[in-house]
Amino acid sequence: QVQLVESGGGLVQAGGSLRLSCTASGRVFSINIMGWYRQAPGKQRELAATITRGDSTNYADSVKGRATISRDNAKNTVYLQMNSLKPEDTAVYYCNAQIALPPIPYWGQGTQVTVSS
């Protein structure tokens, strides 16, 4: 089992920055890929960024150029640095971890990001 805890959300003005953190516990050595998803009010949850154990990254077009996903293996923590925030970035951001055996995705409880104009 994998447990994920997010932090770092908050209220920022447009153009500001935030760094989200996700700390994993449990079967951390079984995790193949981790990522950040977000869900805006009235919208479906969507991918923001992912990172593999080999540090291969992928970004959604909506955050590309403004977001950086990284991992600190010693702390079992994944980060999402977001710059030049826009009001449309307002959402609950969820950390995700995928393990190999069994192939089960795990989710954190989310952290709220609100960007004011």
Contacts in CASP RR format, 6 or more apart in sequence:
PFRMAT RR
TARGET T0000
AUTHOR 0000-0000-0000
METHOD contacts of the structure
MODEL  1
QVQLVESGGGLVQAGGSLRLSCTASGRVFSINIMGWYRQAPGKQRELAAT
ITRGDSTNYADSVKGRATISRDNAKNTVYLQMNSLKPEDTAVYYCNAQIA
LPPIPYWGQGTQVTVSS
1 26 0 8 1.000
1 27 0 8 1.000
1 106 0 8 1.000
2 24 0 8 1.000
2 25 0 8 1.000
2 26 0 8 1.000
2 27 0 8 1.000
2 28 0 8 1.000
2 30 0 8 1.000
2 31 0 8 1.000
2 97 0 8 1.000
2 99 0 8 1.000
2 106 0 8 1.000
3 24 0 8 1.000
3 25 0 8 1.000
3 26 0 8 1.000
3 106 0 8 1.000
3 108 0 8 1.000
4 22 0 8 1.000
4 23 0 8 1.000
4 24 0 8 1.000
4 95 0 8 1.000
4 96 0 8 1.000
4 97 0 8 1.000
4 106 0 8 1.000
4 107 0 8 1.000
4 108 0 8 1.000
5 22 0 8 1.000
5 23 0 8 1.000
5 25 0 8 1.000
5 95 0 8 1.000
5 108 0 8 1.000
5 109 0 8 1.000
6 20 0 8 1.000
6 21 0 8 1.000
6 22 0 8 1.000
6 93 0 8 1.000
6 94 0 8 1.000
6 95 0 8 1.000
6 108 0 8 1.000
6 109 0 8 1.000
6 110 0 8 1.000
6 111 0 8 1.000
7 20 0 8 1.000
7 21 0 8 1.000
7 22 0 8 1.000
7 23 0 8 1.000
7 111 0 8 1.000
8 18 0 8 1.000
8 19 0 8 1.000
8 20 0 8 1.000
8 21 0 8 1.000
8 111 0 8 1.000
9 18 0 8 1.000
9 20 0 8 1.000
9 93 0 8 1.000
9 111 0 8 1.000
9 112 0 8 1.000
9 113 0 8 1.000
10 18 0 8 1.000
10 111 0 8 1.000
10 112 0 8 1.000
10 113 0 8 1.000
10 114 0 8 1.000
11 114 0 8 1.000
11 115 0 8 1.000
11 116 0 8 1.000
12 18 0 8 1.000
12 85 0 8 1.000
12 113 0 8 1.000
12 114 0 8 1.000
12 115 0 8 1.000
12 116 0 8 1.000
13 85 0 8 1.000
13 115 0 8 1.000
13 116 0 8 1.000
13 117 0 8 1.000
14 85 0 8 1.000
14 86 0 8 1.000
14 87 0 8 1.000
14 115 0 8 1.000
14 116 0 8 1.000
14 117 0 8 1.000
15 83 0 8 1.000
15 84 0 8 1.000
15 85 0 8 1.000
15 86 0 8 1.000
15 115 0 8 1.000
16 83 0 8 1.000
16 84 0 8 1.000
16 85 0 8 1.000
16 115 0 8 1.000
17 81 0 8 1.000
17 82 0 8 1.000
17 83 0 8 1.000
17 84 0 8 1.000
17 85 0 8 1.000
18 81 0 8 1.000
18 82 0 8 1.000
18 85 0 8 1.000
18 113 0 8 1.000
19 79 0 8 1.000
19 80 0 8 1.000
19 81 0 8 1.000
19 82 0 8 1.000
20 36 0 8 1.000
20 79 0 8 1.000
20 80 0 8 1.000
20 81 0 8 1.000
20 82 0 8 1.000
20 93 0 8 1.000
20 95 0 8 1.000
20 111 0 8 1.000
20 113 0 8 1.000
21 77 0 8 1.000
21 78 0 8 1.000
21 79 0 8 1.000
22 34 0 8 1.000
22 35 0 8 1.000
22 36 0 8 1.000
22 77 0 8 1.000
22 78 0 8 1.000
22 79 0 8 1.000
22 80 0 8 1.000
22 95 0 8 1.000
22 108 0 8 1.000
23 75 0 8 1.000
23 76 0 8 1.000
23 77 0 8 1.000
24 31 0 8 1.000
24 34 0 8 1.000
24 76 0 8 1.000
24 77 0 8 1.000
24 78 0 8 1.000
24 97 0 8 1.000
25 76 0 8 1.000
27 99 0 8 1.000
28 76 0 8 1.000
30 99 0 8 1.000
30 100 0 8 1.000
30 101 0 8 1.000
31 53 0 8 1.000
31 97 0 8 1.000
31 98 0 8 1.000
31 99 0 8 1.000
32 52 0 8 1.000
32 53 0 8 1.000
32 98 0 8 1.000
32 99 0 8 1.000
32 100 0 8 1.000
33 50 0 8 1.000
33 51 0 8 1.000
33 52 0 8 1.000
33 53 0 8 1.000
33 97 0 8 1.000
33 98 0 8 1.000
34 50 0 8 1.000
34 51 0 8 1.000
34 71 0 8 1.000
34 78 0 8 1.000
34 95 0 8 1.000
34 96 0 8 1.000
34 97 0 8 1.000
34 98 0 8 1.000
35 47 0 8 1.000
35 48 0 8 1.000
35 49 0 8 1.000
35 50 0 8 1.000
35 51 0 8 1.000
35 69 0 8 1.000
35 78 0 8 1.000
35 80 0 8 1.000
35 95 0 8 1.000
35 96 0 8 1.000
35 97 0 8 1.000
36 48 0 8 1.000
36 49 0 8 1.000
36 50 0 8 1.000
36 69 0 8 1.000
36 78 0 8 1.000
36 80 0 8 1.000
36 93 0 8 1.000
36 94 0 8 1.000
36 95 0 8 1.000
36 96 0 8 1.000
37 45 0 8 1.000
37 46 0 8 1.000
37 47 0 8 1.000
37 48 0 8 1.000
37 93 0 8 1.000
37 94 0 8 1.000
37 96 0 8 1.000
38 45 0 8 1.000
38 46 0 8 1.000
38 48 0 8 1.000
38 89 0 8 1.000
38 91 0 8 1.000
38 92 0 8 1.000
38 93 0 8 1.000
38 94 0 8 1.000
38 113 0 8 1.000
39 45 0 8 1.000
39 46 0 8 1.000
39 91 0 8 1.000
39 92 0 8 1.000
39 94 0 8 1.000
40 88 0 8 1.000
40 90 0 8 1.000
40 91 0 8 1.000
41 90 0 8 1.000
41 91 0 8 1.000
43 91 0 8 1.000
45 94 0 8 1.000
46 60 0 8 1.000
46 62 0 8 1.000
47 58 0 8 1.000
47 60 0 8 1.000
48 59 0 8 1.000
48 60 0 8 1.000
48 62 0 8 1.000
48 63 0 8 1.000
48 67 0 8 1.000
48 80 0 8 1.000
48 93 0 8 1.000
49 57 0 8 1.000
49 58 0 8 1.000
49 59 0 8 1.000
49 60 0 8 1.000
49 63 0 8 1.000
49 67 0 8 1.000
49 69 0 8 1.000
49 80 0 8 1.000
50 57 0 8 1.000
50 58 0 8 1.000
50 69 0 8 1.000
50 96 0 8 1.000
51 57 0 8 1.000
51 58 0 8 1.000
51 69 0 8 1.000
51 70 0 8 1.000
51 71 0 8 1.000
51 78 0 8 1.000
55 71 0 8 1.000
57 69 0 8 1.000
59 65 0 8 1.000
59 67 0 8 1.000
59 69 0 8 1.000
62 88 0 8 1.000
63 82 0 8 1.000
63 89 0 8 1.000
66 82 0 8 1.000
66 83 0 8 1.000
66 84 0 8 1.000
66 85 0 8 1.000
67 80 0 8 1.000
67 81 0 8 1.000
67 82 0 8 1.000
67 83 0 8 1.000
68 79 0 8 1.000
68 80 0 8 1.000
68 81 0 8 1.000
69 78 0 8 1.000
69 79 0 8 1.000
69 80 0 8 1.000
69 81 0 8 1.000
70 78 0 8 1.000
70 79 0 8 1.000
70 81 0 8 1.000
71 77 0 8 1.000
71 78 0 8 1.000
71 79 0 8 1.000
72 78 0 8 1.000
72 79 0 8 1.000
78 95 0 8 1.000
80 93 0 8 1.000
82 89 0 8 1.000
82 113 0 8 1.000
85 113 0 8 1.000
85 115 0 8 1.000
86 115 0 8 1.000
87 115 0 8 1.000
87 116 0 8 1.000
87 117 0 8 1.000
88 115 0 8 1.000
89 113 0 8 1.000
89 115 0 8 1.000
90 113 0 8 1.000
90 114 0 8 1.000
90 115 0 8 1.000
91 113 0 8 1.000
92 110 0 8 1.000
92 111 0 8 1.000
92 112 0 8 1.000
92 113 0 8 1.000
93 110 0 8 1.000
93 111 0 8 1.000
93 112 0 8 1.000
93 113 0 8 1.000
94 107 0 8 1.000
94 108 0 8 1.000
94 109 0 8 1.000
94 110 0 8 1.000
95 107 0 8 1.000
95 108 0 8 1.000
95 110 0 8 1.000
96 105 0 8 1.000
96 106 0 8 1.000
96 107 0 8 1.000
96 108 0 8 1.000
97 105 0 8 1.000
97 106 0 8 1.000
98 104 0 8 1.000
98 105 0 8 1.000
98 106 0 8 1.000
99 106 0 8 1.000
END
